[in-house]
Amino acid sequence: MTSIDLLKFMLPDFLVNHFEVVSANNTEEILHLYFDEKIKPPKEFDTLEIV
């Protein structure tokens, strides 16, 4: 299990479901997380046309 997989347990479900953790950098007391948005929109928007 990678450190990114472990981070997914600590993040809110919304972030895990709609964004992919690309990388994480730790500098002393600061943790920087980098995300890429997943292509699939939330299912609440299934009935809407997203432009």
C-alpha positions as CSV (number, residue, x, y, z in Angstrom):
1,M,0.0,0.0,0.0
2,T,1.4,3.4,-1.0
3,S,1.3,6.6,1.0
4,I,-1.2,8.0,-1.5
5,D,-3.5,5.0,-0.7
6,L,-3.2,5.8,3.0
7,L,-4.1,9.4,2.4
8,K,-7.3,8.4,0.8
9,F,-8.5,7.0,4.1
10,M,-8.1,10.4,5.7
11,L,-9.6,12.5,3.0
12,P,-13.3,13.3,2.7
13,D,-15.3,10.9,0.5
14,F,-16.1,13.7,-2.0
15,L,-12.4,14.3,-2.7
16,V,-11.7,10.6,-3.1
17,N,-14.7,10.0,-5.4
18,H,-14.2,13.0,-7.7
19,F,-10.5,13.7,-7.6
20,E,-7.4,11.5,-7.9
21,V,-4.4,12.2,-5.6
22,V,-1.5,12.6,-8.0
23,S,1.3,13.3,-5.5
24,A,2.0,14.4,-2.0
25,N,5.0,16.4,-0.7
26,N,6.0,16.7,2.9
27,T,8.2,19.6,4.0
28,E,8.7,19.8,7.8
29,E,5.3,20.7,9.1
30,I,3.4,21.2,5.8
31,L,1.8,18.6,3.6
32,H,1.1,19.5,0.0
33,L,-1.4,17.4,-1.8
34,Y,-1.9,17.6,-5.6
35,F,-5.1,16.5,-7.2
36,D,-6.4,15.8,-10.8
37,E,-10.1,16.0,-11.4
38,K,-11.7,12.7,-12.5
39,I,-13.5,12.8,-15.9
40,K,-16.8,11.4,-14.6
41,P,-19.1,14.1,-13.1
42,P,-21.0,13.3,-9.9
43,K,-24.2,11.3,-10.4
44,E,-26.3,14.2,-9.1
45,F,-25.5,15.8,-12.5
46,D,-26.5,12.8,-14.6
47,T,-29.7,14.5,-15.8
48,L,-28.0,17.7,-16.7
49,E,-25.9,18.5,-19.7
50,I,-22.5,19.6,-18.5
51,V,-20.6,21.9,-20.9
